[in-house]
Amino acid sequence: MNKIVVLLCVLFVLISLFPTDTVFGQEQSEIQETEVVQERGITSFWELTRYAKEFRWPLFLTLIIGIIIAVKKFLDLLFEWKTVFRFQHTNFSRFRNPEQFERFVGKRKSMASSLILLLLKTLQVSPGADKFTEELEKFTQLQKQHFLTFQNRMSFWSDTAGALGLLGTVWGMFITFFRGTMEQQEILSGMGIALITTLMGLIISIILNFISTEVSGYFNKILKKQAQISDKLWLWVLHKHPAQSTSGLSNSPVKQKTEPVQSDKKEVAEDCLYEFGEVSGNRQKVAVNHRLKTPIAIRLFEISGGKRRKMGEEPVQFTIDDGMGVFSNGKEQIVIRTNSSGKAETSLTASNRSGFGKVIASHPTLDIQPMKFEIEIVSSRPVEIRIKNGNHQTGPTGQVLSQPLIAEVVDSNAHPVPHSLVEFRVLMGNGSFSNRKPTIQITTDEHGAAAAKFCLGNEAGFNSIEAGLPGQAKKQIVFEAMGQS
């Protein structure tokens, strides 16, 4: 508010310095110049701005100040981006202890270096994921508050440009109607100030808002990169201090299910990096108890001297979320070696539980950011019911058949459909089921089978039992049994 008051005072002084004849009437030379311009027309935007009179330079000054502020902030962010990029491609595995890493980070003063030093000190005091995440969030919020100062300054100058345009409009209308003579040149001069200052104010306000939005987007990208560096830092701490992973560090903020650490960890050169590249298999849908149509595949690269090299004969460990399925070895974890082109692939069979799961690809020894593959397991649609066991039995009246009546529900690919409802109903005879009623509903098990125990009636003769899917009259089967007295 104080800045606005000061700015308005300065504008009032500037306007008061102009001779009164510029306000209440034009001098003859200016009138002649206006007439010449009207005759030959306006040839450029710069010439058009001359009609803004005394508001012309304050508006340009507002634009220049806003651009200077934005350029300064952009240059600061550009330096931060370069620093973040350098940290993101730094091989943390070459640092044997936190002190060595702190000395390296301390040479590069930036937001990223301040964040890393803060997190390292936090881990030394409280080696736990909760405190690590808390400090990361506090630092991010602090950076956002600092950046808010820049946004407020840009908003101030954008609003000032709009206010100057409005002030010019009022001033132009005042010049037009003050004397009441309604002379042509006075009308042209006043309306010119009113319209041109409004136009310039709007254009400058839009430019400053656009610049502020773009710089804000650049700032948000840097924050995301910093979060990735913090994840990489956490993994480095786990690798360097595996003993601590059971006393607080196991709750990794990067949420990796398994991070194997081995004593024979490979030492790599300072400029040598490794990374995974996604090949296929991400974001697939698979029916319960079905196999993935597209295998999950990654490619392993070594980056050295600015060149990428495909790494063959390297172990890649695939791990699936607990209970969401199994790999070809029948387990939730499998190790596949890359081929000559650096490719490793595997497939899995989904469990009978629908939902979302993840497959994580990692390297047992190299310091590589793990890669996640998202899998959605959906319920199968039953399309057919079959007789699996228990048909054509014979037994004494009033007794339960020796074998249960088993119906199997399958999908369009003849795979079992678990958790599907099957209704058994007596069509002929006076028998009953385990609930002592002539009908019963049973849910299929994980193999798609529904088993019902049937008790023959007291009268000898033929018994007919129908099994079907509720609401689907065409999907029914019939069991037959004979009661003997």
Backbone torsions as a table, in degrees:
resi	resn	phi	psi	omega
1	MET	NA	-40.0	178.7
2	ASN	-62.3	-38.7	179.3
3	LYS	-63.4	-38.9	-179.6
4	ILE	-66.1	-42.7	179.0
5	VAL	-61.1	-45.4	-179.9
6	VAL	-62.2	-42.2	-179.4
7	LEU	-63.3	-42.9	179.4
8	LEU	-64.3	-37.6	177.4
9	CYS	-63.6	-43.6	179.0
10	VAL	-62.4	-42.4	178.7
11	LEU	-63.6	-38.4	179.2
12	PHE	-64.3	-39.6	179.0
13	VAL	-66.1	-42.4	179.7
14	LEU	-61.7	-41.9	-178.9
15	ILE	-68.4	-36.6	-179.3
16	SER	-68.9	-20.4	179.3
17	LEU	-73.6	-21.0	179.7
18	PHE	-73.0	142.1	178.7
19	PRO	-62.8	151.3	-174.8
20	THR	-65.4	-21.5	-179.0
21	ASP	-71.3	-16.4	174.5
22	THR	-78.8	-15.0	-178.8
23	VAL	-97.5	-46.1	-172.8
24	PHE	-104.4	2.1	177.0
25	GLY	174.1	152.7	-178.7
26	GLN	-94.5	144.0	171.7
27	GLU	-68.9	160.6	-172.9
28	GLN	-60.5	-39.5	-179.1
29	SER	-64.4	-39.1	179.9
30	GLU	-70.4	-34.9	177.4
31	ILE	-64.5	-43.7	178.8
32	GLN	-63.4	-39.8	179.3
33	GLU	-64.0	-39.0	178.1
34	THR	-64.2	-40.3	179.3
35	GLU	-64.9	-38.7	179.0
36	VAL	-64.1	-42.5	179.7
37	VAL	-63.1	-40.1	179.2
38	GLN	-63.9	-35.3	-177.9
39	GLU	-70.4	-43.6	-176.6
40	ARG	-93.1	-8.6	177.6
41	GLY	85.6	169.9	-179.8
42	ILE	-95.5	124.1	-173.6
43	THR	-101.6	-10.9	-177.6
44	SER	-154.7	159.5	177.0
45	PHE	-65.0	-35.3	178.6
46	TRP	-60.8	-40.7	178.9
47	GLU	-68.4	-34.7	178.5
48	LEU	-63.9	-35.2	-178.0
49	THR	-67.4	-16.0	179.0
50	ARG	-64.9	-23.3	178.7
51	TYR	-71.8	-14.6	176.9
52	ALA	-73.2	-10.3	176.1
53	LYS	54.2	-126.0	-173.5
54	GLU	-68.6	-12.4	179.3
55	PHE	-91.3	-5.0	-175.3
56	ARG	-62.6	-53.1	-175.3
57	TRP	-73.1	-38.0	173.9
58	PRO	-58.9	-37.2	177.8
59	LEU	-67.1	-44.2	176.7
60	PHE	-63.1	-37.8	178.0
61	LEU	-62.0	-40.2	177.5
62	THR	-61.0	-44.5	178.5
63	LEU	-62.7	-43.6	-177.7
64	ILE	-64.9	-43.8	-179.9
65	ILE	-62.7	-43.8	179.2
66	GLY	-61.8	-41.9	179.9
67	ILE	-66.7	-39.6	178.9
68	ILE	-61.0	-44.8	179.3
69	ILE	-61.8	-43.6	-178.6
70	ALA	-66.9	-41.9	179.9
71	VAL	-63.7	-42.4	178.8
72	LYS	-60.9	-45.1	179.6
73	LYS	-66.2	-38.4	179.5
74	PHE	-64.5	-40.2	178.1
75	LEU	-64.7	-38.2	176.3
76	ASP	-62.9	-43.8	179.7
77	LEU	-68.5	-32.8	177.2
78	LEU	-63.8	-40.0	175.6
79	PHE	-64.1	-41.8	178.6
80	GLU	-63.2	-38.6	179.6
81	TRP	-62.9	-43.4	179.1
82	LYS	-63.2	-39.7	179.4
83	THR	-67.2	-44.6	178.2
84	VAL	-60.9	-42.3	179.4
85	PHE	-61.4	-39.3	-179.7
86	ARG	-66.8	-43.3	178.9
87	PHE	-66.2	-37.6	-177.6
88	GLN	-65.1	-27.1	-179.3
89	HIS	-106.3	18.1	175.3
90	THR	-89.2	133.5	179.3
91	ASN	-82.9	102.8	-176.3
92	PHE	-67.3	-21.3	-174.7
93	SER	-66.9	-16.4	-179.4
94	ARG	-79.7	-8.9	177.8
95	PHE	-92.6	123.8	-174.2
96	ARG	-87.7	-17.9	-179.3
97	ASN	-152.8	160.7	-178.8
98	PRO	-61.4	-33.2	-179.3
99	GLU	-62.8	-41.4	178.1
100	GLN	-64.5	-38.9	179.0
101	PHE	-68.7	-38.4	178.3
102	GLU	-62.7	-39.7	178.5
103	ARG	-65.0	-39.0	179.1
104	PHE	-66.5	-44.6	-178.3
105	VAL	-67.6	-37.6	-176.2
106	GLY	-63.5	-17.2	179.9
107	LYS	-78.2	-12.5	-176.8
108	ARG	-121.2	91.9	-176.8
109	LYS	-76.0	117.7	179.7
110	SER	-168.0	178.9	175.6
111	MET	-62.7	-41.3	-178.7
112	ALA	-64.2	-43.8	179.7
113	SER	-65.6	-39.8	177.4
114	SER	-62.2	-39.8	178.8
115	LEU	-64.4	-45.5	-178.1
116	ILE	-63.9	-44.4	179.0
117	LEU	-62.3	-40.1	178.1
118	LEU	-62.6	-44.1	-178.4
119	LEU	-69.4	-35.7	176.6
120	LEU	-63.8	-44.3	178.3
121	LYS	-64.7	-37.1	178.3
122	THR	-63.3	-42.2	-180.0
123	LEU	-67.6	-32.3	178.0
124	GLN	-68.5	-35.2	-179.0
125	VAL	-83.1	-46.0	-177.1
126	SER	-136.7	91.0	-176.1
127	PRO	-76.4	73.6	179.5
128	GLY	-144.6	155.0	-176.8
129	ALA	-69.1	-34.1	-177.2
130	ASP	-63.8	-47.6	179.6
131	LYS	-66.8	-37.6	178.5
132	PHE	-59.6	-49.7	-179.8
133	THR	-65.4	-38.0	179.8
134	GLU	-62.8	-45.6	179.7
135	GLU	-66.6	-35.9	177.6
136	LEU	-63.3	-42.8	179.4
137	GLU	-67.8	-39.6	178.3
138	LYS	-62.9	-43.2	-179.8
139	PHE	-64.2	-41.8	179.1
140	THR	-63.4	-42.7	178.1
141	GLN	-63.9	-37.5	178.7
142	LEU	-64.5	-41.5	178.2
143	GLN	-65.1	-36.7	178.0
144	LYS	-66.8	-37.1	177.6
145	GLN	-65.9	-39.9	177.1
146	HIS	-64.5	-40.4	-179.8
147	PHE	-69.7	-25.9	178.0
148	LEU	-62.3	-29.1	176.2
149	THR	-61.3	-43.5	176.9
150	PHE	-62.6	-44.5	-179.9
151	GLN	-61.9	-39.4	178.7
152	ASN	-65.6	-39.3	178.8
153	ARG	-65.7	-42.0	177.6
154	MET	-65.3	-38.2	177.4
155	SER	-64.8	-37.6	179.6
156	PHE	-61.3	-47.5	-177.6
157	TRP	-73.1	-30.4	174.1
158	SER	-66.2	-44.3	177.3
159	ASP	-66.2	-34.6	178.7
160	THR	-63.8	-40.3	177.9
161	ALA	-61.8	-43.0	176.9
162	GLY	-64.3	-39.0	179.0
163	ALA	-66.0	-39.6	177.1
164	LEU	-63.5	-39.4	176.9
165	GLY	-61.6	-43.0	177.9
166	LEU	-65.8	-41.6	178.9
167	LEU	-62.5	-39.2	176.8
168	GLY	-64.1	-36.7	178.0
169	THR	-62.1	-47.0	179.4
170	VAL	-63.0	-42.7	-178.7
171	TRP	-65.1	-40.7	178.0
172	GLY	-64.2	-41.3	177.3
173	MET	-65.4	-35.1	178.4
174	PHE	-63.8	-44.1	178.9
175	ILE	-63.1	-38.9	-176.2
176	THR	-65.0	-41.5	-170.9
177	PHE	-110.2	2.5	-173.3
178	PHE	-66.4	-51.2	-175.1
179	ARG	-79.1	-22.0	177.0
180	GLY	76.6	8.8	-179.0
181	THR	-82.1	-23.5	-178.9
182	MET	55.2	39.7	175.6
183	GLU	-73.9	151.2	-172.6
184	GLN	-60.7	-46.6	-176.1
185	GLN	-68.1	-35.5	177.3
186	GLU	-66.0	-39.6	178.4
187	ILE	-65.0	-45.2	-179.7
188	LEU	-63.6	-42.1	-179.4
189	SER	-65.3	-47.5	-178.3
190	GLY	-66.1	-46.0	180.0
191	MET	-68.2	-31.4	175.9
192	GLY	-62.3	-46.3	177.2
193	ILE	-60.7	-45.4	-176.9
194	ALA	-61.1	-47.0	-175.1
195	LEU	-76.3	-45.1	-175.6
196	ILE	-68.6	-40.4	178.1
197	THR	-64.3	-38.1	176.3
198	THR	-63.8	-44.2	178.7
199	LEU	-61.2	-48.3	-179.3
200	MET	-64.1	-40.6	179.8
201	GLY	-61.6	-42.8	179.3
202	LEU	-66.1	-44.3	-178.9
203	ILE	-62.8	-46.2	-179.6
204	ILE	-64.0	-40.3	178.8
205	SER	-62.5	-42.3	179.3
206	ILE	-65.0	-42.5	180.0
207	ILE	-61.0	-46.6	-178.1
208	LEU	-66.6	-38.7	178.0
209	ASN	-65.8	-39.8	178.6
210	PHE	-63.2	-45.9	179.3
211	ILE	-62.0	-43.5	179.9
212	SER	-61.9	-40.4	179.5
213	THR	-64.5	-42.5	-179.7
214	GLU	-66.4	-41.3	178.1
215	VAL	-65.3	-37.3	177.8
216	SER	-63.2	-41.1	176.8
217	GLY	-62.3	-39.2	177.5
218	TYR	-63.6	-40.4	178.6
219	PHE	-63.5	-41.4	179.7
220	ASN	-64.8	-35.1	176.0
221	LYS	-63.1	-39.5	178.8
222	ILE	-64.6	-39.6	178.2
223	LEU	-62.0	-39.6	178.0
224	LYS	-64.4	-41.3	177.9
225	LYS	-63.6	-38.5	178.2
226	GLN	-63.5	-38.0	177.4
227	ALA	-63.6	-38.2	177.5
228	GLN	-65.6	-37.9	177.7
229	ILE	-65.0	-39.7	179.2
230	SER	-63.2	-38.0	175.8
231	ASP	-62.7	-42.6	179.5
232	LYS	-65.5	-37.8	176.9
233	LEU	-62.4	-41.8	179.8
234	TRP	-61.5	-44.9	178.9
235	LEU	-62.1	-38.5	178.3
236	TRP	-62.0	-41.4	179.0
237	VAL	-64.3	-41.1	179.1
238	LEU	-63.3	-39.9	-180.0
239	HIS	-69.0	-39.5	-177.4
240	LYS	-77.8	-26.3	-177.5
241	HIS	-131.5	66.8	-177.3
242	PRO	-63.5	-25.1	-179.3
243	ALA	-66.5	-26.6	-178.5
244	GLN	-79.7	-13.8	-175.2
245	SER	-65.3	-18.7	178.4
246	THR	-94.8	-1.9	-177.7
247	SER	-124.1	36.7	175.0
248	GLY	131.9	-32.0	-176.2
249	LEU	-84.0	-3.8	-178.7
250	SER	-72.1	-19.9	178.2
251	ASN	-85.1	65.6	-174.1
252	SER	-62.8	131.8	177.9
253	PRO	-66.8	-16.3	176.4
254	VAL	-84.2	-3.4	170.5
255	LYS	57.7	48.9	174.7
256	GLN	-95.2	133.2	-176.0
257	LYS	-68.8	-44.5	-175.7
258	THR	-134.8	124.0	176.2
259	GLU	-126.3	80.9	-176.6
260	PRO	-63.5	138.2	178.7
261	VAL	-123.9	127.6	-179.5
262	GLN	-124.4	153.0	-177.1
263	SER	-73.2	-19.4	-178.7
264	ASP	-94.1	35.6	180.0
265	LYS	-58.6	133.7	-175.7
266	LYS	-74.4	135.6	173.6
267	GLU	-90.5	133.0	-176.3
268	VAL	-121.7	161.3	179.6
269	ALA	-69.5	162.8	-175.7
270	GLU	-61.4	-37.8	-175.7
271	ASP	-97.2	16.8	-177.3
272	CYS	-104.8	125.1	-180.0
273	LEU	-126.2	161.4	176.8
274	TYR	-131.4	149.1	177.3
275	GLU	-156.3	155.6	174.7
276	PHE	-95.4	146.3	172.1
277	GLY	-121.4	132.5	-178.9
278	GLU	-74.8	133.5	178.9
279	VAL	-108.4	-52.7	-179.0
280	SER	-164.6	166.1	170.3
281	GLY	101.4	-4.3	-177.2
282	ASN	-82.3	149.5	176.2
283	ARG	55.3	53.8	177.7
284	GLN	-100.6	156.1	170.6
285	LYS	-111.0	135.8	180.0
286	VAL	-140.1	140.8	178.7
287	ALA	-75.7	154.2	179.2
288	VAL	-57.3	140.9	179.9
289	ASN	63.9	15.7	179.5
290	HIS	-108.8	162.4	179.2
291	ARG	-96.8	145.6	178.7
292	LEU	-58.6	138.0	177.4
293	LYS	-73.0	-37.1	179.9
294	THR	-113.4	125.3	-179.4
295	PRO	-66.2	153.5	175.2
296	ILE	-83.3	121.5	-174.4
297	ALA	-135.6	140.1	175.8
298	ILE	-131.5	165.4	175.0
299	ARG	-129.4	134.9	-176.6
300	LEU	-99.8	129.7	-179.0
301	PHE	-121.8	147.6	168.5
302	GLU	-111.6	128.4	-179.4
303	ILE	-110.7	115.3	-178.4
304	SER	-144.1	128.6	179.6
305	GLY	63.9	29.1	179.9
306	GLY	80.1	4.8	-179.0
307	LYS	-116.1	144.9	178.6
308	ARG	-102.7	131.6	180.0
309	ARG	-126.2	131.6	177.9
310	LYS	-73.8	132.0	-175.3
311	MET	-104.1	118.2	177.4
312	GLY	-99.5	162.5	178.1
313	GLU	58.1	38.0	176.4
314	GLU	-114.0	138.9	-179.6
315	PRO	-76.7	134.8	174.7
316	VAL	-122.5	127.0	-177.7
317	GLN	-99.6	123.9	176.8
318	PHE	-105.8	131.0	-179.8
319	THR	-131.1	132.9	179.8
320	ILE	-108.4	151.5	178.2
321	ASP	-55.8	149.7	-175.5
322	ASP	-57.7	122.8	173.2
323	GLY	80.0	3.8	-177.1
324	MET	-91.6	-4.5	178.5
325	GLY	153.9	-176.2	180.0
326	VAL	-139.1	156.9	177.0
327	PHE	-86.7	-174.2	-176.4
328	SER	-64.2	-20.6	178.0
329	ASN	-86.3	4.4	179.5
330	GLY	79.1	9.3	-178.8
331	LYS	-121.5	169.8	179.8
332	GLU	-87.8	5.3	179.1
333	GLN	-145.0	138.9	-179.8
334	ILE	-147.8	148.2	178.4
335	VAL	-114.5	122.7	-179.7
336	ILE	-119.9	135.7	177.8
337	ARG	-89.7	141.4	179.4
338	THR	-69.6	150.2	176.7
339	ASN	-85.8	-168.8	-176.0
340	SER	-63.8	-23.0	178.3
341	SER	-95.6	12.2	178.0
342	GLY	78.2	13.8	-174.7
343	LYS	-98.8	136.5	174.1
344	ALA	-132.4	131.3	-178.2
345	GLU	-139.3	155.3	178.3
346	THR	-154.4	165.9	176.1
347	SER	-130.9	169.7	-178.7
348	LEU	-144.7	159.7	174.3
349	THR	-109.9	123.2	-176.7
350	ALA	-67.8	153.8	177.2
351	SER	-79.5	-174.3	179.9
352	ASN	-91.1	14.5	-178.7
353	ARG	-112.1	121.2	-179.9
354	SER	-77.7	157.9	-179.5
355	GLY	142.9	-168.4	-179.7
356	PHE	-106.5	141.3	178.1
357	GLY	-141.1	169.5	179.9
358	LYS	-130.0	144.7	170.0
359	VAL	-113.7	126.7	-176.0
360	ILE	-110.9	125.0	176.2
361	ALA	-101.6	128.9	-179.1
362	SER	-144.8	168.7	177.1
363	HIS	-109.6	133.2	-175.7
364	PRO	-64.3	-26.8	-172.8
365	THR	-124.8	-33.0	-177.3
366	LEU	-82.2	150.3	179.2
367	ASP	-84.9	89.7	-178.1
368	ILE	-127.4	138.2	175.2
369	GLN	-63.4	119.8	-179.2
370	PRO	-60.3	154.6	179.1
371	MET	-113.9	136.1	-177.8
372	LYS	-106.6	139.4	174.1
373	PHE	-119.6	127.5	-179.3
374	GLU	-93.4	133.0	-179.6
375	ILE	-127.2	132.9	175.0
376	GLU	-110.8	122.2	179.4
377	ILE	-99.8	121.5	-176.8
378	VAL	-115.1	154.5	-179.6
379	SER	-71.5	142.1	176.8
380	SER	-76.6	156.0	178.0
381	ARG	-100.8	120.3	-179.8
382	PRO	-69.1	133.5	179.6
383	VAL	-124.6	-12.5	-177.1
384	GLU	-154.2	145.8	174.9
385	ILE	-122.4	136.9	-175.7
386	ARG	-127.2	158.2	171.9
387	ILE	-84.8	120.9	-179.6
388	LYS	-100.3	-37.1	-178.4
389	ASN	-165.6	157.3	173.0
390	GLY	97.3	3.8	-178.3
391	ASN	-84.0	153.5	175.7
392	HIS	57.9	51.3	176.1
393	GLN	-98.4	157.8	176.2
394	THR	-129.7	137.5	-179.3
395	GLY	-157.8	166.9	179.2
396	PRO	-69.2	146.7	-179.8
397	THR	-61.6	145.5	178.1
398	GLY	77.7	4.3	-177.3
399	GLN	-116.6	155.9	177.6
400	VAL	-77.8	136.0	178.3
401	LEU	-59.1	146.7	-176.2
402	SER	-63.9	-28.1	-179.9
403	GLN	-122.6	139.4	178.4
404	PRO	-71.0	156.4	174.7
405	LEU	-82.2	116.5	-175.1
406	ILE	-114.6	121.9	175.8
407	ALA	-110.3	143.3	-178.8
408	GLU	-117.2	131.5	178.9
409	VAL	-106.9	129.8	-178.5
410	VAL	-129.7	163.5	177.7
411	ASP	-97.2	-167.7	-176.1
412	SER	-66.3	-20.1	178.7
413	ASN	-99.9	12.9	179.5
414	ALA	67.3	22.7	174.8
415	HIS	-92.3	144.3	-180.0
416	PRO	-61.1	144.6	178.5
417	VAL	-113.9	106.8	179.0
418	PRO	-77.4	165.4	175.0
419	HIS	59.1	31.5	176.6
420	SER	-104.0	139.8	-175.3
421	LEU	-86.4	130.0	177.9
422	VAL	-121.8	132.8	179.6
423	GLU	-109.0	124.2	175.2
424	PHE	-100.7	136.2	-177.1
425	ARG	-144.6	133.7	179.8
426	VAL	-76.3	124.1	176.6
427	LEU	-96.3	-37.7	-176.9
428	MET	-141.7	136.7	-177.4
429	GLY	103.9	173.4	-178.2
430	ASN	-118.5	32.4	178.0
431	GLY	-79.1	176.8	-178.8
432	SER	-149.5	170.1	-179.5
433	PHE	-102.0	-170.6	-175.6
434	SER	-64.2	-19.4	177.2
435	ASN	-89.9	7.2	178.6
436	ARG	64.6	26.7	177.9
437	LYS	-126.5	159.7	-179.5
438	PRO	-77.7	-2.1	176.5
439	THR	-134.8	151.1	176.8
440	ILE	-156.8	146.4	177.2
441	GLN	-114.9	129.7	-176.9
442	ILE	-131.2	138.8	179.4
443	THR	-90.8	136.9	-179.3
444	THR	-66.8	149.3	178.9
445	ASP	-84.4	-168.3	-176.7
446	GLU	-66.2	-16.0	177.2
447	HIS	-97.4	8.8	179.1
448	GLY	75.9	18.0	-175.9
449	ALA	-107.8	140.1	175.0
450	ALA	-123.1	121.8	-174.9
451	ALA	-113.6	131.1	-179.6
452	ALA	-128.0	130.0	176.2
453	LYS	-85.7	130.1	-175.6
454	PHE	-118.2	131.5	178.4
455	CYS	-107.1	125.0	-179.9
456	LEU	-68.2	151.4	178.4
457	GLY	-73.8	178.3	-178.0
458	ASN	-80.3	-10.2	179.8
459	GLU	-101.3	134.8	178.8
460	ALA	-72.6	150.3	177.8
461	GLY	141.1	-167.2	-173.8
462	PHE	-84.2	137.0	177.5
463	ASN	-122.7	138.0	179.3
464	SER	-128.0	126.8	-177.6
465	ILE	-124.9	127.1	-179.9
466	GLU	-99.3	139.0	174.2
467	ALA	-127.0	132.2	-178.0
468	GLY	-157.6	174.5	177.5
469	LEU	-91.0	125.0	-176.9
470	PRO	-56.7	133.0	178.3
471	GLY	83.1	-1.2	-179.8
472	GLN	-127.2	88.7	-172.8
473	ALA	-64.0	-29.8	-177.0
474	LYS	-76.9	-16.3	-177.5
475	LYS	-102.8	78.3	-178.0
476	GLN	-139.9	152.3	175.9
477	ILE	-133.3	164.5	-176.8
478	VAL	-130.7	127.2	173.9
479	PHE	-96.4	145.5	177.7
480	GLU	-121.8	142.2	178.4
481	ALA	-148.2	152.3	-178.4
482	MET	-121.5	126.9	177.6
483	GLY	-97.0	132.0	-179.1
484	GLN	-119.3	136.5	-180.0
485	SER	-85.6	NA	NA
